[in-house]
């Protein structure tokens, strides 16, 4: 049985997360947020996105 379609969710989540980070970075720059605060915000988002328990759960095959 092909399970490729059951593992598409991780790709979708990672792709959308990357787009979200790009947009967030652009908005932080447009608002002239300090570099230290911008890095802290982006680090928090990226750490949450790639937290071990979240990644583990995301790779459990699921129906879409």
Secondary structure, 3 states (H helix, E strand, C coil): CCCHHHHHHHHHHHHHHHHHHHHHHHHHHHCCCCHHHHHHHHHHHHHHHCCHHHHHHHCCCCCC
